[in-house]
Amino acid sequence: MAAPRIPSQPSDIKTSTPIEHKIRNFKDCQVPVLQMFAS
């Protein structure tokens, strides 16, 4: 699985919440796409 693009700004890296939120959104977006390819 490809990792989501994480901004290289130190402020974004310091706070883990926005990154976790992006990863969660990325995984939620991947599920319908994978189901589309599977069917």
Secondary structure, 3 states (H helix, E strand, C coil): CCCCCCCCCHHHHHCHHHHHHHHHHHHHHHHHHHHHHHC
